[in-house]
Amino acid sequence: MLANTLNTNEIKNAAGTEVEFQRIATSDRQTEFSQITESPSAPHRLSIQHQELGAGLKKRRRSVVRFDKTVISSVDSITPVTISAYAVLDAPVGALTVNTEMANVIAELNSFMASLGASTTILFDGTGNGSAVLLNGGL
């Protein structure tokens, strides 16, 4: 289980600066964190949810890690807008005995999002191959 306060570089913004979050809600298969310095009118949230479906070899788990951030529009400086980014792992947990292949696809996603291929540097600024595709609507 994650700590109730994420304040030791677990989360960084595009500049590579730590963003601190605190747990505000937990239920059976989900939890929510808020940014410690968020404004009530501009929530910045991290949520984690898990859902299991099926049984036996057909059992699947769908896990979601999601960030939602409300900011004021840069077009009219009045309208609040929300930006969301999330990762989903949909895995056949009933047919697997180890996490190896699940870890492999997560690693591939992380690598694609935050690197330029051969580099070993993590790019937080959105210039990684996958991040750039998302930001610019590219293929």
C-alpha positions as CSV (number, residue, x, y, z in Angstrom):
1,M,0.0,0.0,0.0
2,L,1.2,3.5,-0.8
3,A,2.1,5.9,2.0
4,N,-0.7,8.4,3.0
5,T,1.6,11.3,1.9
6,L,3.5,11.1,-1.4
7,N,6.2,13.7,-0.7
8,T,9.6,12.2,-1.5
9,N,9.8,12.5,-5.2
10,E,7.3,9.8,-6.0
11,I,5.5,12.3,-8.4
12,K,7.2,15.0,-10.5
13,N,5.9,17.6,-12.9
14,A,7.2,18.4,-16.4
15,A,10.0,20.4,-15.0
16,G,11.1,17.4,-12.9
17,T,10.0,19.2,-9.7
18,E,8.4,17.1,-6.9
19,V,4.6,17.5,-6.6
20,E,3.3,16.4,-3.2
21,F,0.0,14.6,-2.7
22,Q,-1.9,13.4,0.4
23,R,-4.5,10.6,0.6
24,I,-8.0,11.9,1.0
25,A,-10.2,8.8,0.5
26,T,-9.9,5.0,0.4
27,S,-12.4,2.3,-0.1
28,D,-12.2,-1.4,-0.9
29,R,-10.5,-1.3,-4.4
30,Q,-9.8,2.4,-4.9
31,T,-8.0,5.4,-3.3
32,E,-7.7,9.1,-4.1
33,F,-5.0,11.6,-3.3
34,S,-5.1,15.4,-3.6
35,Q,-2.2,17.8,-4.2
36,I,-1.2,19.2,-0.9
37,T,-1.2,22.8,-2.1
38,E,-4.2,22.6,-4.4
39,S,-6.8,25.3,-4.5
40,P,-10.4,24.0,-3.7
41,S,-11.5,25.6,-7.0
42,A,-8.8,23.9,-9.0
43,P,-8.4,20.3,-7.7
44,H,-5.4,18.2,-8.7
45,R,-6.1,14.5,-8.0
46,L,-4.4,11.1,-8.3
47,S,-6.8,8.2,-8.2
48,I,-6.1,4.4,-8.3
49,Q,-8.8,1.8,-9.0
50,H,-8.9,-1.9,-9.5
51,Q,-11.8,-4.1,-10.8
52,E,-11.8,-7.8,-11.2
53,L,-14.1,-9.6,-13.6
54,G,-14.7,-13.3,-14.4
55,A,-13.5,-16.3,-12.6
56,G,-10.9,-19.1,-12.9
57,L,-8.7,-18.9,-16.1
58,K,-11.0,-16.1,-17.4
59,K,-10.5,-13.8,-14.4
60,R,-9.2,-10.4,-15.4
61,R,-8.1,-7.4,-13.4
62,R,-8.4,-3.8,-14.8
63,S,-6.3,-1.4,-12.9
64,V,-6.2,2.4,-13.5
65,V,-3.8,5.0,-12.3
66,R,-5.2,8.5,-13.2
67,F,-4.3,12.1,-12.8
68,D,-6.9,14.9,-13.2
69,K,-5.9,18.6,-12.9
70,T,-8.2,21.5,-13.1
71,V,-6.7,24.8,-14.4
72,I,-8.0,28.1,-15.7
73,S,-8.3,28.2,-19.5
74,S,-5.5,30.1,-21.1
75,V,-8.0,31.3,-23.8
76,D,-10.4,33.3,-21.7
77,S,-8.8,33.3,-18.2
78,I,-12.1,32.5,-16.6
79,T,-13.2,29.0,-17.5
80,P,-12.0,26.1,-15.5
81,V,-11.0,23.1,-17.6
82,T,-9.8,19.6,-16.5
83,I,-6.9,17.7,-18.1
84,S,-6.7,13.9,-17.5
85,A,-4.0,11.4,-18.1
86,Y,-4.2,7.8,-17.1
87,A,-2.7,4.3,-17.6
88,V,-4.7,1.1,-17.6
89,L,-3.5,-2.4,-17.1
90,D,-6.0,-5.0,-18.3
91,A,-4.5,-8.4,-17.4
92,P,-5.7,-12.0,-17.4
93,V,-4.7,-12.6,-13.8
94,G,-6.6,-15.9,-13.7
95,A,-4.3,-17.3,-16.4
96,L,-1.0,-16.0,-15.0
97,T,1.1,-17.3,-12.1
98,V,3.7,-14.5,-12.0
99,N,3.7,-10.7,-12.8
100,T,6.6,-10.9,-15.3
101,E,4.7,-10.2,-18.5
102,M,2.5,-7.6,-16.8
103,A,5.7,-5.9,-15.6
104,N,7.1,-6.1,-19.2
105,V,4.2,-4.2,-20.8
106,I,4.3,-1.6,-18.1
107,A,8.0,-1.2,-18.7
108,E,7.4,-0.9,-22.4
109,L,4.7,1.8,-21.9
110,N,6.9,3.8,-19.4
111,S,9.9,3.5,-21.8
112,F,7.9,4.7,-24.8
113,M,6.3,7.6,-22.9
114,A,9.4,8.9,-21.2
115,S,12.4,8.3,-23.4
116,L,13.7,8.8,-26.9
117,G,14.7,5.2,-27.6
118,A,18.3,4.4,-26.8
119,S,18.5,7.0,-24.0
120,T,18.4,5.9,-20.4
121,T,17.3,9.4,-19.2
122,I,13.7,9.8,-18.0
123,L,12.1,12.7,-19.8
124,F,9.5,14.4,-17.6
125,D,9.0,17.3,-20.0
126,G,6.7,15.6,-22.5
127,T,9.4,15.1,-25.1
128,G,9.6,11.3,-24.9
129,N,8.3,9.5,-28.0
130,G,5.0,8.5,-26.5
131,S,4.4,11.7,-24.6
132,A,5.1,13.8,-27.7
133,V,2.6,11.7,-29.7
134,L,-0.1,12.4,-27.1
135,L,0.7,16.1,-26.7
136,N,0.8,16.8,-30.4
137,G,-1.9,14.4,-31.7
138,G,0.7,12.6,-33.8
139,L,1.1,9.0,-35.1
